[in-house]
Amino acid sequence: MSATNYPLDPSAEGTRTSDPASLGPRSQKLRRLARARRLLAWIVLLAPAVLVLAVDIGIRGGRLLDLRGKHVASYAGAIVESAVLWGLLLYSASSRRGAVRWISASLFVLLATVTLGVQIYFQRCYSTYVNLDALLFATSFSESVVGHLRSDGGNLISAIAPPLVCAAALVVAARRFVRPRQTRSGRAARILAPLAIFFGFVIPCSYRTVQASTPDVIYLHAMGGVIKQITGLRPPEHVRPGLRTPPVLPRATAIPSGARVTQPNVLFIITESVRADAHCTAPTDDCPFSPATNAAARKRFPLLQMRSNASTTAISLAVLWSGLPPTASREDLHGYPLLFDYANAAGYDTAYWTSHHMMFANSRLYVQDLPTSHQTGATDLDPLADMDLGARDELLTERIRKDIREMREPFFAVAHYGNTHIPYRIDAEHAPFQPAMDSKAPEDNEAYRNYYLDAVHLQDRTIGEMLQFVREQPFGERTIVVFTSDHGESFREHGQLGHTGAVLDEEIHVPAWIDAPEGTLTEAETAALASHRESIVFHTDLTPTILDMLGLEREAGFSRWYGAMLGKSLLGPIERTEPVPLTNCSGVWGCAFRNWGMMRGNLKLEAREWDTAWHCYDVLADPKERNDLGAAACGDMATRAEALHGGLPGLVK
């Protein structure tokens, strides 16, 4: 008799005697061996769930200890779900023969590697797990996601390799110690395993605010949502820019303010993802980050406390060009006039040049009907432009140099640079910040920040060249330059990496300055602009400021649309008592993770999807936002924010 004659299926019945003592020594030894192997079989079958739990504790053990009440029950349910799913798949994969065992083994290894490996990787980057919102968001930008993973493939491999090895080892162990016979339990496992996967896709779980579920359960639930969307069972949830339907504006006459020499041209430069501390906003003798623009605009007026109202490009552009708050309705964000429309109605020549890829999120829809005489996107500059980086910024400068000389005065033009977007474009010959790496691993954070700074430095070279060229032209002395970034960029200051994840200052405190040659502004306007050097101002203030420069801020025919603008012209005094809304979840753009808040003066109220309470920061006294003052310190902003946004980000249905 061999040991394998004893059934090793934990649920199967085998040959037994009523009196073990009556068995011979060899039989008793074999029986003990069989019991030990049955115990090992259970250990192997439960090992996947135990390993998932161990990984989760290792990543966020402190947060798990804070779970209370229903969240403890939710997490316990997720552990049971995890144990049943992986146990059934592994049980089916350990069958002695048949094609089903190979199918089950492949599914086990694939799902275990993806659900755990991707969650480990995502936690390293963003301090949270991939959930339904994030996966639905990613499906809308598959090319961008592929580009991101291509640039950080090494770290992704390092995250998925351990789960892959463990999953394969568990299949080998199961086939060594479990090996179920072709009994009812074996047949049942083959039926129940795919059902367990199906239920993993559809069973609700805690995945937003608290994430009181194991990482594998959260990911499976997210995959189920994506499958529903692909099959049409769930409508697409991601919001992106659409086709604008602006009104026909009445003809207007630009009225120069006061003692201006002439009605100036306005060149509005918008860069991408440049945070305030990565640019020399104020003129300085030593500027390591942006030496070229520092030299080209020595007499600029700095706005040292400028905040974007969002850290998402689509929202920021809509705010900058319309003057509307980011919380305006989708209809208004697509239906209100933009700066181009106002300028065109007053007889200005207009242009929009960008190195961004207009296929990204269908951005072309939003700008295709702008009333411009010149308009350029990434593929106009390079048909093979990268989806994330766009065309090389140097190509954009070349196009601007050509087109701007063809424009008639007065003109309003926007130059929108993009190579500082993730994954960041650098040139090794012009990369002063070292050591630099494009690795997103937490341990490489400072080197990755240097890589970003090298991209900012490279882009600054071509923006500086463009500015120098403009100033050398006959129209240069009549052209006001307005400069800002659409948003900032985070490097794990509060856990997150990149942008769109928060309205904390690393993502919304941006550089901004205005370079106005003598005679383009009155003395009063110049004094007012200089007075705002340290004032807390917002992107919503730039729209009325530019309208003021164009001589249109007081145009009666536009008053219907001006009334919805929150901002005030920086060419005059600003008195603000109402809080200013901040959000990355807008009618013009959806969000992977909900986050929003408000600011009034130096106080900021904010929360993200996984927060259970509002945070309040004094951005002047605490610029790194380390000291949470508590919601009460922000006065009525918590009440106002909940009324405006619908509640805390993670609690909105």
TIBA-164633 format. One line per field, with one value per residue (C-alpha): residue number from 0; residue in one letter; z, y, x. Coordinates in steps of 0.25 Angstrom, whole numbers, plus 5000, padded with zeros to 4 digits. Layout:
N
seq <- c(NUM,...)
type <- c(A,...)
w <- c(Z,...)
v <- c(Y,...)
u <- c(X,...)
***
This chain:
653
seq <- c(0,1,2,3,4,5,6,7,8,9,10,11,12,13,14,15,16,17,18,19,20,21,22,23,24,25,26,27,28,29,30,31,32,33,34,35,36,37,38,39,40,41,42,43,44,45,46,47,48,49,50,51,52,53,54,55,56,57,58,59,60,61,62,63,64,65,66,67,68,69,70,71,72,73,74,75,76,77,78,79,80,81,82,83,84,85,86,87,88,89,90,91,92,93,94,95,96,97,98,99,100,101,102,103,104,105,106,107,108,109,110,111,112,113,114,115,116,117,118,119,120,121,122,123,124,125,126,127,128,129,130,131,132,133,134,135,136,137,138,139,140,141,142,143,144,145,146,147,148,149,150,151,152,153,154,155,156,157,158,159,160,161,162,163,164,165,166,167,168,169,170,171,172,173,174,175,176,177,178,179,180,181,182,183,184,185,186,187,188,189,190,191,192,193,194,195,196,197,198,199,200,201,202,203,204,205,206,207,208,209,210,211,212,213,214,215,216,217,218,219,220,221,222,223,224,225,226,227,228,229,230,231,232,233,234,235,236,237,238,239,240,241,242,243,244,245,246,247,248,249,250,251,252,253,254,255,256,257,258,259,260,261,262,263,264,265,266,267,268,269,270,271,272,273,274,275,276,277,278,279,280,281,282,283,284,285,286,287,288,289,290,291,292,293,294,295,296,297,298,299,300,301,302,303,304,305,306,307,308,309,310,311,312,313,314,315,316,317,318,319,320,321,322,323,324,325,326,327,328,329,330,331,332,333,334,335,336,337,338,339,340,341,342,343,344,345,346,347,348,349,350,351,352,353,354,355,356,357,358,359,360,361,362,363,364,365,366,367,368,369,370,371,372,373,374,375,376,377,378,379,380,381,382,383,384,385,386,387,388,389,390,391,392,393,394,395,396,397,398,399,400,401,402,403,404,405,406,407,408,409,410,411,412,413,414,415,416,417,418,419,420,421,422,423,424,425,426,427,428,429,430,431,432,433,434,435,436,437,438,439,440,441,442,443,444,445,446,447,448,449,450,451,452,453,454,455,456,457,458,459,460,461,462,463,464,465,466,467,468,469,470,471,472,473,474,475,476,477,478,479,480,481,482,483,484,485,486,487,488,489,490,491,492,493,494,495,496,497,498,499,500,501,502,503,504,505,506,507,508,509,510,511,512,513,514,515,516,517,518,519,520,521,522,523,524,525,526,527,528,529,530,531,532,533,534,535,536,537,538,539,540,541,542,543,544,545,546,547,548,549,550,551,552,553,554,555,556,557,558,559,560,561,562,563,564,565,566,567,568,569,570,571,572,573,574,575,576,577,578,579,580,581,582,583,584,585,586,587,588,589,590,591,592,593,594,595,596,597,598,599,600,601,602,603,604,605,606,607,608,609,610,611,612,613,614,615,616,617,618,619,620,621,622,623,624,625,626,627,628,629,630,631,632,633,634,635,636,637,638,639,640,641,642,643,644,645,646,647,648,649,650,651,652)
type <- c(M,S,A,T,N,Y,P,L,D,P,S,A,E,G,T,R,T,S,D,P,A,S,L,G,P,R,S,Q,K,L,R,R,L,A,R,A,R,R,L,L,A,W,I,V,L,L,A,P,A,V,L,V,L,A,V,D,I,G,I,R,G,G,R,L,L,D,L,R,G,K,H,V,A,S,Y,A,G,A,I,V,E,S,A,V,L,W,G,L,L,L,Y,S,A,S,S,R,R,G,A,V,R,W,I,S,A,S,L,F,V,L,L,A,T,V,T,L,G,V,Q,I,Y,F,Q,R,C,Y,S,T,Y,V,N,L,D,A,L,L,F,A,T,S,F,S,E,S,V,V,G,H,L,R,S,D,G,G,N,L,I,S,A,I,A,P,P,L,V,C,A,A,A,L,V,V,A,A,R,R,F,V,R,P,R,Q,T,R,S,G,R,A,A,R,I,L,A,P,L,A,I,F,F,G,F,V,I,P,C,S,Y,R,T,V,Q,A,S,T,P,D,V,I,Y,L,H,A,M,G,G,V,I,K,Q,I,T,G,L,R,P,P,E,H,V,R,P,G,L,R,T,P,P,V,L,P,R,A,T,A,I,P,S,G,A,R,V,T,Q,P,N,V,L,F,I,I,T,E,S,V,R,A,D,A,H,C,T,A,P,T,D,D,C,P,F,S,P,A,T,N,A,A,A,R,K,R,F,P,L,L,Q,M,R,S,N,A,S,T,T,A,I,S,L,A,V,L,W,S,G,L,P,P,T,A,S,R,E,D,L,H,G,Y,P,L,L,F,D,Y,A,N,A,A,G,Y,D,T,A,Y,W,T,S,H,H,M,M,F,A,N,S,R,L,Y,V,Q,D,L,P,T,S,H,Q,T,G,A,T,D,L,D,P,L,A,D,M,D,L,G,A,R,D,E,L,L,T,E,R,I,R,K,D,I,R,E,M,R,E,P,F,F,A,V,A,H,Y,G,N,T,H,I,P,Y,R,I,D,A,E,H,A,P,F,Q,P,A,M,D,S,K,A,P,E,D,N,E,A,Y,R,N,Y,Y,L,D,A,V,H,L,Q,D,R,T,I,G,E,M,L,Q,F,V,R,E,Q,P,F,G,E,R,T,I,V,V,F,T,S,D,H,G,E,S,F,R,E,H,G,Q,L,G,H,T,G,A,V,L,D,E,E,I,H,V,P,A,W,I,D,A,P,E,G,T,L,T,E,A,E,T,A,A,L,A,S,H,R,E,S,I,V,F,H,T,D,L,T,P,T,I,L,D,M,L,G,L,E,R,E,A,G,F,S,R,W,Y,G,A,M,L,G,K,S,L,L,G,P,I,E,R,T,E,P,V,P,L,T,N,C,S,G,V,W,G,C,A,F,R,N,W,G,M,M,R,G,N,L,K,L,E,A,R,E,W,D,T,A,W,H,C,Y,D,V,L,A,D,P,K,E,R,N,D,L,G,A,A,A,C,G,D,M,A,T,R,A,E,A,L,H,G,G,L,P,G,L,V,K)
w <- c(5000,4997,5003,4991,4993,5005,4999,5001,4998,5011,5009,5003,5011,5011,5016,5031,5042,5055,5064,5059,5070,5062,5050,5048,5051,5036,5034,5046,5040,5027,5034,5041,5028,5022,5033,5032,5017,5019,5029,5019,5008,5017,5020,5005,5001,5012,5009,4998,5007,5018,5009,5004,5018,5022,5010,5014,5028,5024,5015,5023,5037,5045,5037,5038,5053,5053,5046,5055,5055,5041,5035,5043,5038,5024,5025,5031,5020,5010,5016,5015,5001,4998,5005,4997,4983,4984,4991,4981,4969,4976,4979,4964,4959,4968,4961,4957,4942,4932,4924,4935,4945,4935,4932,4947,4950,4939,4945,4959,4955,4946,4956,4968,4961,4955,4967,4977,4969,4963,4977,4982,4971,4972,4987,4985,4975,4981,4995,4992,4985,4971,4972,4963,4961,4957,4948,4940,4939,4933,4923,4917,4915,4911,4903,4914,4924,4914,4913,4928,4930,4919,4926,4939,4935,4945,4957,4952,4950,4964,4969,4962,4962,4977,4975,4962,4968,4981,4972,4964,4976,4982,4970,4971,4986,4983,4973,4983,4996,4991,4979,4980,4974,4964,4975,4977,4984,4972,4962,4971,4972,4956,4956,4968,4964,4952,4961,4972,4961,4956,4970,4973,4961,4966,4981,4987,4996,5003,4993,4995,5008,5017,5007,5018,5009,5005,4992,4984,4987,4983,4970,4966,4969,4960,4949,4950,4948,4936,4930,4932,4925,4913,4911,4912,4925,4932,4925,4924,4936,4932,4929,4918,4910,4899,4888,4892,4889,4892,4889,4878,4885,4881,4875,4885,4885,4893,4902,4907,4921,4926,4920,4913,4901,4893,4894,4897,4891,4901,4900,4911,4913,4921,4924,4930,4944,4948,4963,4970,4976,4962,4956,4959,4960,4965,4958,4964,4961,4963,4957,4956,4951,4940,4937,4923,4926,4938,4929,4918,4927,4937,4940,4943,4954,4962,4968,4979,4985,4972,4973,4962,4965,4961,4958,4945,4932,4926,4938,4939,4925,4926,4938,4932,4919,4924,4938,4943,4956,4954,4961,4950,4942,4930,4922,4926,4925,4910,4908,4913,4905,4906,4906,4891,4888,4896,4889,4875,4878,4880,4867,4873,4865,4873,4873,4881,4880,4888,4888,4895,4888,4884,4884,4899,4905,4892,4896,4881,4883,4893,4885,4870,4869,4875,4867,4864,4851,4856,4863,4865,4873,4875,4862,4854,4859,4859,4853,4863,4875,4888,4895,4908,4905,4892,4882,4886,4892,4883,4871,4877,4879,4864,4860,4869,4864,4850,4853,4862,4852,4843,4853,4853,4865,4875,4877,4888,4887,4896,4896,4903,4906,4910,4912,4927,4927,4933,4928,4926,4915,4918,4910,4917,4912,4919,4932,4944,4955,4959,4962,4953,4951,4944,4954,4962,4974,4987,4990,4978,4981,4981,4969,4962,4966,4960,4947,4947,4950,4938,4930,4935,4932,4918,4915,4921,4911,4899,4906,4909,4894,4890,4900,4895,4881,4884,4892,4879,4870,4867,4874,4886,4894,4892,4897,4911,4915,4925,4931,4939,4940,4939,4952,4961,4963,4976,4980,4992,5001,5005,4999,4985,4973,4960,4959,4960,4973,4983,4984,4994,4991,4984,4973,4973,4977,4964,4958,4952,4947,4938,4929,4924,4917,4920,4915,4914,4927,4935,4947,4956,4949,4951,4966,4968,4961,4969,4982,4979,4980,4993,4992,4991,4977,4968,4954,4954,4955,4943,4933,4938,4938,4924,4920,4927,4919,4906,4910,4912,4927,4927,4914,4916,4905,4913,4926,4925,4925,4934,4946,4947,4949,4963,4961,4961,4952,4958,4952,4963,4978,4982,4994,4995,5006,5000,4999,4986,4982,4978,4972,4962,4960,4950,4939,4929,4935,4944,4955,4958,4973,4978,4985,4987,4997,4998,5001,5008,5010,5016,5021,5012,5015,5007,5007,4999,4996,5007,5018,5029,5032,5026,5028,5030,5027,5029,5016,5020,5034,5029,5015,5015,5021,5032,5043,5042,5050,5049,5041,5052,5049,5035,5040,5032,5020,5024,5023,5010,5004,5007,5002,4989,4987,4993,5005,5008,4996,5000,5005,4993,4986)
v <- c(5000,5014,5027,5032,5021,5030,5041,5055,5063,5071,5068,5054,5041,5031,5017,5017,5006,5008,5004,5011,5003,4990,4995,4991,5001,5003,5006,5015,5023,5024,5029,5040,5044,5045,5054,5062,5064,5067,5078,5083,5083,5093,5102,5103,5106,5117,5122,5132,5139,5139,5145,5156,5160,5160,5169,5179,5179,5182,5194,5200,5193,5206,5209,5195,5197,5209,5202,5201,5196,5193,5195,5183,5175,5179,5176,5162,5159,5163,5153,5142,5146,5145,5132,5126,5131,5127,5114,5109,5113,5107,5094,5093,5096,5084,5074,5061,5062,5069,5082,5089,5089,5097,5107,5109,5109,5120,5128,5127,5132,5143,5148,5147,5154,5166,5168,5168,5173,5185,5189,5188,5197,5207,5208,5212,5223,5229,5223,5217,5205,5204,5205,5205,5220,5219,5207,5214,5226,5218,5212,5225,5228,5214,5220,5229,5218,5209,5221,5223,5208,5208,5219,5212,5197,5194,5198,5191,5178,5179,5180,5169,5159,5154,5151,5144,5135,5132,5129,5119,5113,5111,5104,5094,5092,5090,5079,5073,5073,5075,5066,5064,5051,5052,5053,5061,5072,5073,5074,5085,5093,5093,5099,5108,5114,5122,5126,5131,5140,5145,5149,5156,5165,5168,5168,5182,5186,5197,5204,5219,5226,5215,5204,5194,5183,5174,5180,5168,5169,5184,5181,5170,5179,5190,5180,5176,5191,5192,5179,5185,5198,5190,5181,5193,5189,5201,5215,5222,5230,5238,5253,5259,5272,5273,5282,5296,5303,5318,5329,5339,5351,5366,5374,5382,5393,5392,5404,5407,5410,5423,5428,5416,5419,5409,5397,5386,5372,5360,5348,5338,5327,5314,5303,5289,5283,5294,5296,5309,5305,5300,5313,5327,5335,5347,5353,5349,5349,5334,5325,5310,5306,5315,5324,5327,5333,5340,5347,5350,5357,5364,5375,5365,5366,5354,5348,5339,5333,5329,5317,5309,5305,5290,5281,5276,5282,5282,5289,5299,5303,5304,5313,5321,5324,5326,5332,5322,5314,5299,5296,5302,5293,5285,5293,5306,5302,5298,5309,5322,5330,5329,5340,5336,5339,5353,5357,5353,5361,5373,5372,5365,5355,5343,5330,5317,5309,5297,5285,5277,5265,5269,5254,5253,5252,5258,5272,5276,5277,5288,5297,5293,5305,5316,5328,5328,5332,5323,5309,5298,5285,5274,5266,5279,5280,5265,5255,5244,5253,5245,5245,5249,5258,5264,5270,5276,5289,5295,5292,5300,5312,5311,5311,5323,5331,5329,5331,5343,5352,5350,5354,5368,5377,5377,5362,5352,5339,5327,5319,5306,5297,5283,5275,5276,5267,5252,5245,5258,5261,5263,5265,5259,5270,5281,5273,5281,5274,5261,5250,5249,5236,5234,5223,5225,5216,5223,5221,5228,5240,5251,5246,5246,5260,5264,5257,5266,5279,5275,5275,5289,5294,5289,5295,5308,5309,5310,5318,5328,5328,5331,5342,5348,5347,5354,5366,5368,5370,5383,5379,5374,5388,5387,5373,5369,5355,5347,5334,5323,5308,5300,5293,5288,5274,5265,5257,5249,5262,5256,5242,5245,5246,5254,5263,5262,5255,5267,5282,5282,5293,5284,5282,5296,5306,5311,5321,5334,5347,5358,5365,5379,5388,5403,5410,5397,5399,5412,5416,5412,5399,5397,5400,5391,5380,5382,5382,5367,5362,5355,5354,5341,5341,5330,5326,5331,5345,5344,5344,5358,5363,5360,5365,5378,5378,5376,5388,5379,5378,5388,5384,5385,5376,5365,5367,5355,5346,5354,5352,5338,5341,5339,5347,5361,5369,5369,5383,5388,5386,5372,5370,5356,5351,5339,5326,5321,5307,5297,5283,5273,5267,5276,5277,5278,5266,5254,5250,5236,5240,5250,5262,5277,5288,5303,5315,5328,5337,5328,5317,5305,5294,5281,5266,5254,5242,5234,5245,5243,5258,5272,5277,5292,5298,5312,5312,5324,5320,5305,5305,5290,5288,5279,5284,5281,5292,5284,5288,5298,5307,5309,5315,5312,5307,5292,5295,5303,5292,5281,5289,5292,5279,5270,5266,5259,5254,5239,5240,5246,5235)
u <- c(5000,5005,5002,4995,4984,4979,4970,4977,4965,4962,4947,4947,4944,4955,4957,4957,4956,4949,4961,4974,4981,4978,4986,5000,5012,5014,4999,4999,5010,5004,4991,4999,5005,4992,4986,4999,4997,4982,4986,4997,4986,4978,4990,4993,4978,4977,4991,4987,4977,4987,4998,4988,4985,5000,5003,4992,4996,5010,5005,4995,4995,4993,4980,4974,4976,4967,4955,4943,4929,4923,4937,4943,4931,4933,4948,4945,4935,4946,4956,4945,4943,4957,4959,4948,4952,4967,4964,4954,4963,4975,4967,4962,4977,4982,4974,4981,4978,4969,4970,4962,4973,4982,4971,4969,4984,4986,4974,4980,4994,4989,4978,4987,4999,4990,4981,4992,5004,4997,4991,5005,5010,4999,5001,5016,5012,4999,4997,4984,4979,4973,4958,4946,4947,4962,4961,4949,4957,4969,4961,4958,4973,4978,4989,4994,4994,5002,5012,5013,5015,5025,5033,5033,5033,5044,5036,5024,5032,5038,5023,5017,5029,5027,5012,5015,5026,5017,5005,5013,5019,5005,5000,5012,5010,4995,4998,5008,4999,4985,4983,4968,4962,4951,4940,4928,4937,4946,4935,4928,4941,4942,4928,4929,4943,4938,4925,4935,4942,4928,4924,4937,4933,4919,4920,4920,4932,4937,4947,4946,4947,4952,4955,4951,4954,4966,4974,4970,4955,4956,4963,4953,4941,4948,4950,4935,4931,4940,4934,4920,4924,4931,4919,4909,4903,4909,4909,4923,4925,4937,4935,4943,4943,4933,4928,4926,4913,4917,4907,4909,4914,4911,4921,4929,4940,4952,4953,4968,4968,4973,4986,4991,5000,4992,4983,4993,4994,4993,5002,4997,5007,5002,5012,5009,5011,5021,5019,5023,5036,5041,5041,5046,5034,5041,5053,5066,5081,5082,5071,5074,5060,5056,5069,5064,5050,5057,5066,5056,5046,5054,5044,5032,5022,5022,5009,5016,5003,4995,4987,4980,4966,4969,4981,4975,4979,4965,4958,4969,4968,4953,4955,4966,4959,4945,4946,4936,4939,4942,4929,4921,4911,4916,4906,4912,4927,4924,4914,4920,4929,4944,4955,4957,4942,4942,4955,4950,4937,4945,4953,4965,4973,4974,4983,4984,4997,5000,5010,4999,4993,4979,4974,4977,4963,4957,4963,4961,4946,4947,4956,4953,4943,4951,4951,4966,4974,4985,4983,4993,4993,5004,5001,5002,5016,5020,5010,5017,5015,5015,5001,5005,5017,5012,5021,5035,5033,5044,5035,5024,5034,5038,5023,5020,5032,5026,5011,5012,5019,5007,4997,4991,4990,4984,4984,4981,4989,4991,5004,5002,5015,5014,5027,5027,5015,5018,5026,5035,5044,5058,5071,5084,5092,5084,5080,5087,5079,5086,5085,5072,5064,5051,5048,5035,5039,5038,5052,5056,5047,5057,5064,5050,5048,5061,5057,5045,5053,5062,5049,5045,5059,5059,5045,5050,5061,5051,5040,5052,5056,5041,5040,5053,5048,5035,5042,5051,5040,5033,5021,5029,5028,5013,5011,5008,5012,5004,5010,5005,5005,4992,4995,5006,5012,5013,5024,5018,5018,5004,5005,5001,5010,5007,4994,4979,4979,4978,4976,4988,4998,5008,4998,4991,5001,5007,5016,5010,5015,5012,5022,5016,5025,5025,5012,5004,4998,4994,5002,4990,4989,5004,5003,4991,4998,5011,5002,4998,5012,5008,4993,4986,4980,4974,4973,4959,4966,4974,4962,4956,4971,4973,4959,4964,4977,4968,4960,4947,4945,4934,4928,4913,4909,4917,4911,4902,4914,4923,4913,4917,4932,4937,4950,4955,4964,4979,4980,4971,4969,4963,4954,4949,4940,4934,4942,4948,4944,4955,4952,4958,4944,4937,4926,4938,4946,4944,4953,4960,4959,4950,4956,4951,4951,4951,4960,4957,4970,4981,4972,4969,4959,4961,4959,4961,4953,4959,4958,4947,4948,4952,4966,4968,4982,4988,4996,5004,5008,5009,5013,5016,5002,5007,4998,4983,4976,4963,4950,4946,4958,4953,4940,4927,4935,4932,4917,4919,4927,4918,4906,4914,4921,4910,4918,4932,4938,4937,4923,4916,4908)
***
